[in-house]
Amino acid sequence: MHSDQGVQYQHISWRTLLEGAGAVQSMSRKGYDNAVMENFFGHLKEEMFHRTRFLNTDALETALHE
């Protein structure tokens, strides 16, 4: 799970939840501008997720590759 260094992502309850799910946490460096990635994912969500309901992750993966 990658995120910025927002307080909600540093909170022990979030870290515990991730650990319990077997997820690894990573964060952007302090002061690092991730606007390019936020812009990319904003466009991706607008073009794909807001208009389509995927039945499973395989269908999502296929659509991403297309």
mmCIF file as Biopython writes it, N, C-alpha, C and O atoms, coordinates in Angstrom:
data_model
#
loop_
_atom_site.group_PDB
_atom_site.id
_atom_site.type_symbol
_atom_site.label_atom_id
_atom_site.label_alt_id
_atom_site.label_comp_id
_atom_site.label_asym_id
_atom_site.label_entity_id
_atom_site.label_seq_id
_atom_site.pdbx_PDB_ins_code
_atom_site.Cartn_x
_atom_site.Cartn_y
_atom_site.Cartn_z
_atom_site.occupancy
_atom_site.B_iso_or_equiv
_atom_site.auth_seq_id
_atom_site.auth_asym_id
_atom_site.pdbx_PDB_model_num
ATOM 1   N N  . MET A ? 1  ? 0.842   -1.154  0.000   1.0 0.0 1  A 1 
ATOM 2   C CA . MET A ? 1  ? 0.000   0.000   0.000   1.0 0.0 1  A 1 
ATOM 3   C C  . MET A ? 1  ? 0.890   1.221   0.000   1.0 0.0 1  A 1 
ATOM 4   O O  . MET A ? 1  ? 1.622   1.458   0.961   1.0 0.0 1  A 1 
ATOM 5   N N  . HIS A ? 2  ? 0.837   1.996   -1.063  1.0 0.0 2  A 1 
ATOM 6   C CA . HIS A ? 2  ? 1.652   3.205   -1.153  1.0 0.0 2  A 1 
ATOM 7   C C  . HIS A ? 2  ? 0.781   4.424   -0.911  1.0 0.0 2  A 1 
ATOM 8   O O  . HIS A ? 2  ? -0.339  4.506   -1.414  1.0 0.0 2  A 1 
ATOM 9   N N  . SER A ? 3  ? 1.292   5.361   -0.146  1.0 0.0 3  A 1 
ATOM 10  C CA . SER A ? 3  ? 0.539   6.581   0.161   1.0 0.0 3  A 1 
ATOM 11  C C  . SER A ? 3  ? 1.500   7.735   0.371   1.0 0.0 3  A 1 
ATOM 12  O O  . SER A ? 3  ? 2.719   7.572   0.340   1.0 0.0 3  A 1 
ATOM 13  N N  . ASP A ? 4  ? 0.919   8.909   0.587   1.0 0.0 4  A 1 
ATOM 14  C CA . ASP A ? 4  ? 1.730   10.036  1.023   1.0 0.0 4  A 1 
ATOM 15  C C  . ASP A ? 4  ? 1.932   9.879   2.538   1.0 0.0 4  A 1 
ATOM 16  O O  . ASP A ? 4  ? 1.546   8.862   3.113   1.0 0.0 4  A 1 
ATOM 17  N N  . GLN A ? 5  ? 2.529   10.874  3.174   1.0 0.0 5  A 1 
ATOM 18  C CA . GLN A ? 5  ? 2.807   10.759  4.598   1.0 0.0 5  A 1 
ATOM 19  C C  . GLN A ? 5  ? 1.728   11.419  5.453   1.0 0.0 5  A 1 
ATOM 20  O O  . GLN A ? 5  ? 2.015   11.941  6.531   1.0 0.0 5  A 1 
ATOM 21  N N  . GLY A ? 6  ? 0.504   11.394  4.978   1.0 0.0 6  A 1 
ATOM 22  C CA . GLY A ? 6  ? -0.602  11.947  5.747   1.0 0.0 6  A 1 
ATOM 23  C C  . GLY A ? 6  ? -0.734  11.274  7.099   1.0 0.0 6  A 1 
ATOM 24  O O  . GLY A ? 6  ? -0.414  10.095  7.258   1.0 0.0 6  A 1 
ATOM 25  N N  . VAL A ? 7  ? -1.210  12.039  8.070   1.0 0.0 7  A 1 
ATOM 26  C CA . VAL A ? 7  ? -1.304  11.532  9.441   1.0 0.0 7  A 1 
ATOM 27  C C  . VAL A ? 7  ? -2.159  10.270  9.518   1.0 0.0 7  A 1 
ATOM 28  O O  . VAL A ? 7  ? -1.886  9.396   10.340  1.0 0.0 7  A 1 
ATOM 29  N N  . GLN A ? 8  ? -3.178  10.161  8.687   1.0 0.0 8  A 1 
ATOM 30  C CA . GLN A ? 8  ? -4.043  8.980   8.726   1.0 0.0 8  A 1 
ATOM 31  C C  . GLN A ? 8  ? -3.286  7.722   8.303   1.0 0.0 8  A 1 
ATOM 32  O O  . GLN A ? 8  ? -3.623  6.624   8.745   1.0 0.0 8  A 1 
ATOM 33  N N  . TYR A ? 9  ? -2.264  7.870   7.450   1.0 0.0 9  A 1 
ATOM 34  C CA . TYR A ? 9  ? -1.490  6.718   6.992   1.0 0.0 9  A 1 
ATOM 35  C C  . TYR A ? 9  ? -0.351  6.374   7.952   1.0 0.0 9  A 1 
ATOM 36  O O  . TYR A ? 9  ? 0.234   5.294   7.862   1.0 0.0 9  A 1 
ATOM 37  N N  . GLN A ? 10 ? -0.040  7.285   8.864   1.0 0.0 10 A 1 
ATOM 38  C CA . GLN A ? 10 ? 0.995   7.031   9.855   1.0 0.0 10 A 1 
ATOM 39  C C  . GLN A ? 10 ? 0.411   6.504   11.165  1.0 0.0 10 A 1 
ATOM 40  O O  . GLN A ? 10 ? 1.145   6.014   12.023  1.0 0.0 10 A 1 
ATOM 41  N N  . HIS A ? 11 ? -0.907  6.606   11.315  1.0 0.0 11 A 1 
ATOM 42  C CA . HIS A ? 11 ? -1.566  6.208   12.555  1.0 0.0 11 A 1 
ATOM 43  C C  . HIS A ? 11 ? -1.412  4.711   12.805  1.0 0.0 11 A 1 
ATOM 44  O O  . HIS A ? 11 ? -1.455  3.907   11.874  1.0 0.0 11 A 1 
ATOM 45  N N  . ILE A ? 12 ? -1.232  4.351   14.073  1.0 0.0 12 A 1 
ATOM 46  C CA . ILE A ? 12 ? -1.002  2.955   14.445  1.0 0.0 12 A 1 
ATOM 47  C C  . ILE A ? 12 ? -2.165  2.054   14.036  1.0 0.0 12 A 1 
ATOM 48  O O  . ILE A ? 12 ? -1.938  0.892   13.698  1.0 0.0 12 A 1 
ATOM 49  N N  . SER A ? 13 ? -3.389  2.548   14.054  1.0 0.0 13 A 1 
ATOM 50  C CA . SER A ? 13 ? -4.533  1.704   13.678  1.0 0.0 13 A 1 
ATOM 51  C C  . SER A ? 13 ? -4.465  1.321   12.197  1.0 0.0 13 A 1 
ATOM 52  O O  . SER A ? 13 ? -4.815  0.199   11.831  1.0 0.0 13 A 1 
ATOM 53  N N  . TRP A ? 14 ? -4.017  2.243   11.347  1.0 0.0 14 A 1 
ATOM 54  C CA . TRP A ? 14 ? -3.882  1.952   9.911   1.0 0.0 14 A 1 
ATOM 55  C C  . TRP A ? 14 ? -2.747  0.962   9.678   1.0 0.0 14 A 1 
ATOM 56  O O  . TRP A ? 14 ? -2.875  0.023   8.892   1.0 0.0 14 A 1 
ATOM 57  N N  . ARG A ? 15 ? -1.637  1.186   10.372  1.0 0.0 15 A 1 
ATOM 58  C CA . ARG A ? 15 ? -0.487  0.298   10.221  1.0 0.0 15 A 1 
ATOM 59  C C  . ARG A ? 15 ? -0.823  -1.116  10.700  1.0 0.0 15 A 1 
ATOM 60  O O  . ARG A ? 15 ? -0.399  -2.097  10.090  1.0 0.0 15 A 1 
ATOM 61  N N  . THR A ? 16 ? -1.573  -1.217  11.777  1.0 0.0 16 A 1 
ATOM 62  C CA . THR A ? 16 ? -1.989  -2.514  12.303  1.0 0.0 16 A 1 
ATOM 63  C C  . THR A ? 16 ? -2.923  -3.221  11.322  1.0 0.0 16 A 1 
ATOM 64  O O  . THR A ? 16 ? -2.808  -4.427  11.105  1.0 0.0 16 A 1 
ATOM 65  N N  . LEU A ? 17 ? -3.843  -2.467  10.736  1.0 0.0 17 A 1 
ATOM 66  C CA . LEU A ? 17 ? -4.763  -3.034  9.750   1.0 0.0 17 A 1 
ATOM 67  C C  . LEU A ? 17 ? -3.995  -3.601  8.558   1.0 0.0 17 A 1 
ATOM 68  O O  . LEU A ? 17 ? -4.276  -4.713  8.109   1.0 0.0 17 A 1 
ATOM 69  N N  . LEU A ? 18 ? -3.035  -2.847  8.049   1.0 0.0 18 A 1 
ATOM 70  C CA . LEU A ? 18 ? -2.235  -3.318  6.920   1.0 0.0 18 A 1 
ATOM 71  C C  . LEU A ? 18 ? -1.438  -4.562  7.285   1.0 0.0 18 A 1 
ATOM 72  O O  . LEU A ? 18 ? -1.384  -5.527  6.523   1.0 0.0 18 A 1 
ATOM 73  N N  . GLU A ? 19 ? -0.824  -4.526  8.455   1.0 0.0 19 A 1 
ATOM 74  C CA . GLU A ? 19 ? -0.030  -5.673  8.891   1.0 0.0 19 A 1 
ATOM 75  C C  . GLU A ? 19 ? -0.905  -6.919  9.016   1.0 0.0 19 A 1 
ATOM 76  O O  . GLU A ? 19 ? -0.492  -8.009  8.620   1.0 0.0 19 A 1 
ATOM 77  N N  . GLY A ? 20 ? -2.100  -6.763  9.560   1.0 0.0 20 A 1 
ATOM 78  C CA . GLY A ? 20 ? -3.023  -7.880  9.706   1.0 0.0 20 A 1 
ATOM 79  C C  . GLY A ? 20 ? -3.459  -8.460  8.378   1.0 0.0 20 A 1 
ATOM 80  O O  . GLY A ? 20 ? -3.776  -9.646  8.288   1.0 0.0 20 A 1 
ATOM 81  N N  . ALA A ? 21 ? -3.478  -7.622  7.336   1.0 0.0 21 A 1 
ATOM 82  C CA . ALA A ? 21 ? -3.865  -8.072  5.999   1.0 0.0 21 A 1 
ATOM 83  C C  . ALA A ? 21 ? -2.673  -8.608  5.210   1.0 0.0 21 A 1 
ATOM 84  O O  . ALA A ? 21 ? -2.825  -9.064  4.076   1.0 0.0 21 A 1 
ATOM 85  N N  . GLY A ? 22 ? -1.486  -8.551  5.817   1.0 0.0 22 A 1 
ATOM 86  C CA . GLY A ? 22 ? -0.294  -9.024  5.126   1.0 0.0 22 A 1 
ATOM 87  C C  . GLY A ? 22 ? 0.234   -8.040  4.098   1.0 0.0 22 A 1 
ATOM 88  O O  . GLY A ? 22 ? 1.017   -8.411  3.224   1.0 0.0 22 A 1 
ATOM 89  N N  . ALA A ? 23 ? -0.191  -6.786  4.200   1.0 0.0 23 A 1 
ATOM 90  C CA . ALA A ? 23 ? 0.239   -5.764  3.246   1.0 0.0 23 A 1 
ATOM 91  C C  . ALA A ? 23 ? 1.517   -5.083  3.732   1.0 0.0 23 A 1 
ATOM 92  O O  . ALA A ? 23 ? 1.786   -5.015  4.931   1.0 0.0 23 A 1 
ATOM 93  N N  . VAL A ? 24 ? 2.284   -4.588  2.789   1.0 0.0 24 A 1 
ATOM 94  C CA . VAL A ? 24 ? 3.498   -3.837  3.087   1.0 0.0 24 A 1 
ATOM 95  C C  . VAL A ? 24 ? 3.213   -2.372  2.801   1.0 0.0 24 A 1 
ATOM 96  O O  . VAL A ? 24 ? 2.651   -2.031  1.760   1.0 0.0 24 A 1 
ATOM 97  N N  . GLN A ? 25 ? 3.597   -1.524  3.713   1.0 0.0 25 A 1 
ATOM 98  C CA . GLN A ? 25 ? 3.335   -0.091  3.555   1.0 0.0 25 A 1 
ATOM 99  C C  . GLN A ? 25 ? 4.568   0.617   3.016   1.0 0.0 25 A 1 
ATOM 100 O O  . GLN A ? 25 ? 5.697   0.324   3.412   1.0 0.0 25 A 1 
ATOM 101 N N  . SER A ? 26 ? 4.332   1.551   2.109   1.0 0.0 26 A 1 
ATOM 102 C CA . SER A ? 26 ? 5.394   2.440   1.651   1.0 0.0 26 A 1 
ATOM 103 C C  . SER A ? 26 ? 4.805   3.836   1.541   1.0 0.0 26 A 1 
ATOM 104 O O  . SER A ? 26 ? 3.605   4.001   1.325   1.0 0.0 26 A 1 
ATOM 105 N N  . MET A ? 27 ? 5.664   4.841   1.691   1.0 0.0 27 A 1 
ATOM 106 C CA . MET A ? 27 ? 5.216   6.235   1.642   1.0 0.0 27 A 1 
ATOM 107 C C  . MET A ? 27 ? 6.146   7.051   0.763   1.0 0.0 27 A 1 
ATOM 108 O O  . MET A ? 27 ? 7.334   6.756   0.630   1.0 0.0 27 A 1 
ATOM 109 N N  . SER A ? 28 ? 5.572   8.085   0.167   1.0 0.0 28 A 1 
ATOM 110 C CA . SER A ? 28 ? 6.376   9.028   -0.596  1.0 0.0 28 A 1 
ATOM 111 C C  . SER A ? 28 ? 7.326   9.750   0.346   1.0 0.0 28 A 1 
ATOM 112 O O  . SER A ? 28 ? 7.051   9.880   1.539   1.0 0.0 28 A 1 
ATOM 113 N N  . ARG A ? 29 ? 8.443   10.220  -0.193  1.0 0.0 29 A 1 
ATOM 114 C CA . ARG A ? 29 ? 9.378   10.994  0.618   1.0 0.0 29 A 1 
ATOM 115 C C  . ARG A ? 29 ? 8.738   12.312  1.020   1.0 0.0 29 A 1 
ATOM 116 O O  . ARG A ? 29 ? 7.861   12.825  0.326   1.0 0.0 29 A 1 
ATOM 117 N N  . LYS A ? 30 ? 9.181   12.852  2.139   1.0 0.0 30 A 1 
ATOM 118 C CA . LYS A ? 30 ? 8.684   14.163  2.572   1.0 0.0 30 A 1 
ATOM 119 C C  . LYS A ? 30 ? 9.042   15.210  1.530   1.0 0.0 30 A 1 
ATOM 120 O O  . LYS A ? 30 ? 10.165  15.255  1.028   1.0 0.0 30 A 1 
ATOM 121 N N  . GLY A ? 31 ? 8.069   16.045  1.218   1.0 0.0 31 A 1 
ATOM 122 C CA . GLY A ? 31 ? 8.302   17.114  0.268   1.0 0.0 31 A 1 
ATOM 123 C C  . GLY A ? 31 ? 8.278   16.676  -1.179  1.0 0.0 31 A 1 
ATOM 124 O O  . GLY A ? 31 ? 8.419   17.503  -2.080  1.0 0.0 31 A 1 
ATOM 125 N N  . TYR A ? 32 ? 8.101   15.381  -1.418  1.0 0.0 32 A 1 
ATOM 126 C CA . TYR A ? 32 ? 8.076   14.874  -2.789  1.0 0.0 32 A 1 
ATOM 127 C C  . TYR A ? 32 ? 6.724   15.187  -3.404  1.0 0.0 32 A 1 
ATOM 128 O O  . TYR A ? 32 ? 5.688   14.887  -2.809  1.0 0.0 32 A 1 
ATOM 129 N N  . ASP A ? 33 ? 6.720   15.772  -4.561  1.0 0.0 33 A 1 
ATOM 130 C CA . ASP A ? 33 ? 5.488   16.145  -5.241  1.0 0.0 33 A 1 
ATOM 131 C C  . ASP A ? 33 ? 5.001   14.969  -6.075  1.0 0.0 33 A 1 
ATOM 132 O O  . ASP A ? 33 ? 5.631   14.610  -7.070  1.0 0.0 33 A 1 
ATOM 133 N N  . ASN A ? 34 ? 3.890   14.369  -5.680  1.0 0.0 34 A 1 
ATOM 134 C CA . ASN A ? 34 ? 3.356   13.232  -6.418  1.0 0.0 34 A 1 
ATOM 135 C C  . ASN A ? 34 ? 2.181   13.642  -7.304  1.0 0.0 34 A 1 
ATOM 136 O O  . ASN A ? 34 ? 1.314   12.824  -7.610  1.0 0.0 34 A 1 
ATOM 137 N N  . ALA A ? 35 ? 2.156   14.892  -7.708  1.0 0.0 35 A 1 
ATOM 138 C CA . ALA A ? 35 ? 1.049   15.401  -8.525  1.0 0.0 35 A 1 
ATOM 139 C C  . ALA A ? 35 ? 0.920   14.647  -9.849  1.0 0.0 35 A 1 
ATOM 140 O O  . ALA A ? 35 ? -0.194  14.451  -10.335 1.0 0.0 35 A 1 
ATOM 141 N N  . VAL A ? 36 ? 2.021   14.228  -10.431 1.0 0.0 36 A 1 
ATOM 142 C CA . VAL A ? 36 ? 1.964   13.515  -11.709 1.0 0.0 36 A 1 
ATOM 143 C C  . VAL A ? 36 ? 1.198   12.207  -11.541 1.0 0.0 36 A 1 
ATOM 144 O O  . VAL A ? 36 ? 0.332   11.893  -12.356 1.0 0.0 36 A 1 
ATOM 145 N N  . MET A ? 37 ? 1.504   11.447  -10.503 1.0 0.0 37 A 1 
ATOM 146 C CA . MET A ? 37 ? 0.812   10.174  -10.278 1.0 0.0 37 A 1 
ATOM 147 C C  . MET A ? 37 ? -0.645  10.397  -9.884  1.0 0.0 37 A 1 
ATOM 148 O O  . MET A ? 37 ? -1.525  9.658   -10.326 1.0 0.0 37 A 1 
ATOM 149 N N  . GLU A ? 38 ? -0.907  11.404  -9.059  1.0 0.0 38 A 1 
ATOM 150 C CA . GLU A ? 38 ? -2.286  11.697  -8.683  1.0 0.0 38 A 1 
ATOM 151 C C  . GLU A ? 38 ? -3.101  12.073  -9.915  1.0 0.0 38 A 1 
ATOM 152 O O  . GLU A ? 38 ? -4.263  11.683  -10.035 1.0 0.0 38 A 1 
ATOM 153 N N  . ASN A ? 39 ? -2.501  12.825  -10.829 1.0 0.0 39 A 1 
ATOM 154 C CA . ASN A ? 39 ? -3.171  13.205  -12.068 1.0 0.0 39 A 1 
ATOM 155 C C  . ASN A ? 39 ? -3.469  11.973  -12.914 1.0 0.0 39 A 1 
ATOM 156 O O  . ASN A ? 39 ? -4.572  11.829  -13.441 1.0 0.0 39 A 1 
ATOM 157 N N  . PHE A ? 40 ? -2.484  11.082  -13.045 1.0 0.0 40 A 1 
ATOM 158 C CA . PHE A ? 40 ? -2.665  9.858   -13.822 1.0 0.0 40 A 1 
ATOM 159 C C  . PHE A ? 40 ? -3.824  9.026   -13.267 1.0 0.0 40 A 1 
ATOM 160 O O  . PHE A ? 40 ? -4.720  8.628   -14.011 1.0 0.0 40 A 1 
ATOM 161 N N  . PHE A ? 41 ? -3.802  8.767   -11.956 1.0 0.0 41 A 1 
ATOM 162 C CA . PHE A ? 41 ? -4.849  7.934   -11.368 1.0 0.0 41 A 1 
ATOM 163 C C  . PHE A ? 41 ? -6.203  8.631   -11.386 1.0 0.0 41 A 1 
ATOM 164 O O  . PHE A ? 41 ? -7.233  7.961   -11.462 1.0 0.0 41 A 1 
ATOM 165 N N  . GLY A ? 42 ? -6.226  9.960   -11.317 1.0 0.0 42 A 1 
ATOM 166 C CA . GLY A ? 42 ? -7.482  10.700  -11.459 1.0 0.0 42 A 1 
ATOM 167 C C  . GLY A ? 42 ? -8.098  10.467  -12.824 1.0 0.0 42 A 1 
ATOM 168 O O  . GLY A ? 42 ? -9.301  10.226  -12.931 1.0 0.0 42 A 1 
ATOM 169 N N  . HIS A ? 43 ? -7.284  10.536  -13.871 1.0 0.0 43 A 1 
ATOM 170 C CA . HIS A ? 43 ? -7.777  10.280  -15.225 1.0 0.0 43 A 1 
ATOM 171 C C  . HIS A ? 43 ? -8.210  8.821   -15.390 1.0 0.0 43 A 1 
ATOM 172 O O  . HIS A ? 43 ? -9.239  8.541   -16.004 1.0 0.0 43 A 1 
ATOM 173 N N  . LEU A ? 44 ? -7.430  7.904   -14.847 1.0 0.0 44 A 1 
ATOM 174 C CA . LEU A ? 44 ? -7.758  6.486   -14.933 1.0 0.0 44 A 1 
ATOM 175 C C  . LEU A ? 44 ? -9.113  6.204   -14.284 1.0 0.0 44 A 1 
ATOM 176 O O  . LEU A ? 44 ? -9.938  5.490   -14.855 1.0 0.0 44 A 1 
ATOM 177 N N  . LYS A ? 45 ? -9.342  6.754   -13.107 1.0 0.0 45 A 1 
ATOM 178 C CA . LYS A ? 45 ? -10.627 6.537   -12.420 1.0 0.0 45 A 1 
ATOM 179 C C  . LYS A ? 45 ? -11.771 7.155   -13.210 1.0 0.0 45 A 1 
ATOM 180 O O  . LYS A ? 45 ? -12.842 6.557   -13.322 1.0 0.0 45 A 1 
ATOM 181 N N  . GLU A ? 46 ? -11.557 8.332   -13.751 1.0 0.0 46 A 1 
ATOM 182 C CA . GLU A ? 46 ? -12.611 8.996   -14.514 1.0 0.0 46 A 1 
ATOM 183 C C  . GLU A ? 46 ? -12.979 8.202   -15.763 1.0 0.0 46 A 1 
ATOM 184 O O  . GLU A ? 46 ? -14.155 8.073   -16.103 1.0 0.0 46 A 1 
ATOM 185 N N  . GLU A ? 47 ? -11.974 7.675   -16.436 1.0 0.0 47 A 1 
ATOM 186 C CA . GLU A ? 47 ? -12.212 6.960   -17.696 1.0 0.0 47 A 1 
ATOM 187 C C  . GLU A ? 47 ? -12.704 5.531   -17.500 1.0 0.0 47 A 1 
ATOM 188 O O  . GLU A ? 47 ? -13.410 5.004   -18.360 1.0 0.0 47 A 1 
ATOM 189 N N  . MET A ? 48 ? -12.349 4.896   -16.392 1.0 0.0 48 A 1 
ATOM 190 C CA . MET A ? 48 ? -12.682 3.480   -16.223 1.0 0.0 48 A 1 
ATOM 191 C C  . MET A ? 48 ? -13.645 3.199   -15.080 1.0 0.0 48 A 1 
ATOM 192 O O  . MET A ? 48 ? -14.690 2.584   -15.294 1.0 0.0 48 A 1 
ATOM 193 N N  . PHE A ? 49 ? -13.323 3.627   -13.899 1.0 0.0 49 A 1 
ATOM 194 C CA . PHE A ? 49 ? -14.064 3.185   -12.723 1.0 0.0 49 A 1 
ATOM 195 C C  . PHE A ? 49 ? -15.396 3.887   -12.535 1.0 0.0 49 A 1 
ATOM 196 O O  . PHE A ? 49 ? -16.330 3.292   -11.998 1.0 0.0 49 A 1 
ATOM 197 N N  . HIS A ? 50 ? -15.507 5.121   -12.959 1.0 0.0 50 A 1 
ATOM 198 C CA . HIS A ? 50 ? -16.744 5.858   -12.745 1.0 0.0 50 A 1 
ATOM 199 C C  . HIS A ? 50 ? -17.831 5.436   -13.726 1.0 0.0 50 A 1 
ATOM 200 O O  . HIS A ? 50 ? -18.996 5.794   -13.557 1.0 0.0 50 A 1 
ATOM 201 N N  . ARG A ? 51 ? -17.460 4.691   -14.727 1.0 0.0 51 A 1 
ATOM 202 C CA . ARG A ? 51 ? -18.426 4.292   -15.761 1.0 0.0 51 A 1 
ATOM 203 C C  . ARG A ? 51 ? -18.657 2.792   -15.827 1.0 0.0 51 A 1 
ATOM 204 O O  . ARG A ? 51 ? -19.590 2.345   -16.494 1.0 0.0 51 A 1 
ATOM 205 N N  . THR A ? 52 ? -17.837 2.012   -15.156 1.0 0.0 52 A 1 
ATOM 206 C CA . THR A ? 52 ? -17.875 0.562   -15.305 1.0 0.0 52 A 1 
ATOM 207 C C  . THR A ? 52 ? -17.850 -0.113  -13.947 1.0 0.0 52 A 1 
ATOM 208 O O  . THR A ? 52 ? -17.154 0.329   -13.033 1.0 0.0 52 A 1 
ATOM 209 N N  . ARG A ? 53 ? -18.603 -1.170  -13.826 1.0 0.0 53 A 1 
ATOM 210 C CA . ARG A ? 53 ? -18.533 -2.019  -12.633 1.0 0.0 53 A 1 
ATOM 211 C C  . ARG A ? 53 ? -17.884 -3.330  -13.056 1.0 0.0 53 A 1 
ATOM 212 O O  . ARG A ? 53 ? -18.411 -4.055  -13.900 1.0 0.0 53 A 1 
ATOM 213 N N  . PHE A ? 54 ? -16.739 -3.623  -12.461 1.0 0.0 54 A 1 
ATOM 214 C CA . PHE A ? 54 ? -16.009 -4.841  -12.787 1.0 0.0 54 A 1 
ATOM 215 C C  . PHE A ? 54 ? -16.465 -5.964  -11.860 1.0 0.0 54 A 1 
ATOM 216 O O  . PHE A ? 54 ? -16.608 -5.768  -10.653 1.0 0.0 54 A 1 
ATOM 217 N N  . LEU A ? 55 ? -16.687 -7.121  -12.428 1.0 0.0 55 A 1 
ATOM 218 C CA . LEU A ? 55 ? -17.178 -8.255  -11.654 1.0 0.0 55 A 1 
ATOM 219 C C  . LEU A ? 55 ? -16.086 -8.889  -10.799 1.0 0.0 55 A 1 
ATOM 220 O O  . LEU A ? 55 ? -16.370 -9.491  -9.763  1.0 0.0 55 A 1 
ATOM 221 N N  . ASN A ? 56 ? -14.838 -8.752  -11.238 1.0 0.0 56 A 1 
ATOM 222 C CA . ASN A ? 56 ? -13.725 -9.322  -10.482 1.0 0.0 56 A 1 
ATOM 223 C C  . ASN A ? 56 ? -12.419 -8.653  -10.918 1.0 0.0 56 A 1 
ATOM 224 O O  . ASN A ? 56 ? -12.400 -7.848  -11.849 1.0 0.0 56 A 1 
ATOM 225 N N  . THR A ? 57 ? -11.348 -8.995  -10.239 1.0 0.0 57 A 1 
ATOM 226 C CA . THR A ? 57 ? -10.065 -8.363  -10.555 1.0 0.0 57 A 1 
ATOM 227 C C  . THR A ? 57 ? -9.521  -8.792  -11.915 1.0 0.0 57 A 1 
ATOM 228 O O  . THR A ? 57 ? -8.782  -8.039  -12.551 1.0 0.0 57 A 1 
ATOM 229 N N  . ASP A ? 58 ? -9.879  -9.998  -12.369 1.0 0.0 58 A 1 
ATOM 230 C CA . ASP A ? 58 ? -9.440  -10.422 -13.705 1.0 0.0 58 A 1 
ATOM 231 C C  . ASP A ? 58 ? -10.036 -9.530  -14.789 1.0 0.0 58 A 1 
ATOM 232 O O  . ASP A ? 58 ? -9.352  -9.179  -15.751 1.0 0.0 58 A 1 
ATOM 233 N N  . ALA A ? 59 ? -11.309 -9.161  -14.638 1.0 0.0 59 A 1 
ATOM 234 C CA . ALA A ? 59 ? -11.956 -8.268  -15.605 1.0 0.0 59 A 1 
ATOM 235 C C  . ALA A ? 59 ? -11.309 -6.889  -15.570 1.0 0.0 59 A 1 
ATOM 236 O O  . ALA A ? 59 ? -11.121 -6.264  -16.613 1.0 0.0 59 A 1 
ATOM 237 N N  . LEU A ? 60 ? -10.972 -6.418  -14.388 1.0 0.0 60 A 1 
ATOM 238 C CA . LEU A ? 60 ? -10.282 -5.132  -14.252 1.0 0.0 60 A 1 
ATOM 239 C C  . LEU A ? 60 ? -8.910  -5.186  -14.916 1.0 0.0 60 A 1 
ATOM 240 O O  . LEU A ? 60 ? -8.534  -4.268  -15.646 1.0 0.0 60 A 1 
ATOM 241 N N  . GLU A ? 61 ? -8.172  -6.251  -14.666 1.0 0.0 61 A 1 
ATOM 242 C CA . GLU A ? 61 ? -6.842  -6.382  -15.257 1.0 0.0 61 A 1 
ATOM 243 C C  . GLU A ? 61 ? -6.914  -6.403  -16.784 1.0 0.0 61 A 1 
ATOM 244 O O  . GLU A ? 61 ? -6.099  -5.770  -17.456 1.0 0.0 61 A 1 
ATOM 245 N N  . THR A ? 62 ? -7.885  -7.127  -17.324 1.0 0.0 62 A 1 
ATOM 246 C CA . THR A ? 62 ? -8.065  -7.171  -18.779 1.0 0.0 62 A 1 
ATOM 247 C C  . THR A ? 62 ? -8.335  -5.782  -19.329 1.0 0.0 62 A 1 
ATOM 248 O O  . THR A ? 62 ? -7.742  -5.383  -20.331 1.0 0.0 62 A 1 
ATOM 249 N N  . ALA A ? 63 ? -9.223  -5.044  -18.683 1.0 0.0 63 A 1 
ATOM 250 C CA . ALA A ? 63 ? -9.570  -3.689  -19.144 1.0 0.0 63 A 1 
ATOM 251 C C  . ALA A ? 63 ? -8.355  -2.775  -19.064 1.0 0.0 63 A 1 
ATOM 252 O O  . ALA A ? 63 ? -8.161  -1.944  -19.952 1.0 0.0 63 A 1 
ATOM 253 N N  . LEU A ? 64 ? -7.537  -2.902  -18.034 1.0 0.0 64 A 1 
ATOM 254 C CA . LEU A ? 64 ? -6.340  -2.066  -17.919 1.0 0.0 64 A 1 
ATOM 255 C C  . LEU A ? 64 ? -5.358  -2.350  -19.046 1.0 0.0 64 A 1 
ATOM 256 O O  . LEU A ? 64 ? -4.748  -1.429  -19.588 1.0 0.0 64 A 1 
ATOM 257 N N  . HIS A ? 65 ? -5.204  -3.618  -19.399 1.0 0.0 65 A 1 
ATOM 258 C CA . HIS A ? 65 ? -4.293  -3.977  -20.481 1.0 0.0 65 A 1 
ATOM 259 C C  . HIS A ? 65 ? -4.800  -3.498  -21.840 1.0 0.0 65 A 1 
ATOM 260 O O  . HIS A ? 65 ? -4.014  -3.147  -22.720 1.0 0.0 65 A 1 
ATOM 261 N N  . GLU A ? 66 ? -6.115  -3.489  -21.996 1.0 0.0 66 A 1 
ATOM 262 C CA . GLU A ? 66 ? -6.693  -3.024  -23.271 1.0 0.0 66 A 1 
ATOM 263 C C  . GLU A ? 66 ? -6.547  -1.532  -23.395 1.0 0.0 66 A 1 
ATOM 264 O O  . GLU A ? 66 ? -6.971  -0.951  -24.394 1.0 0.0 66 A 1 
#
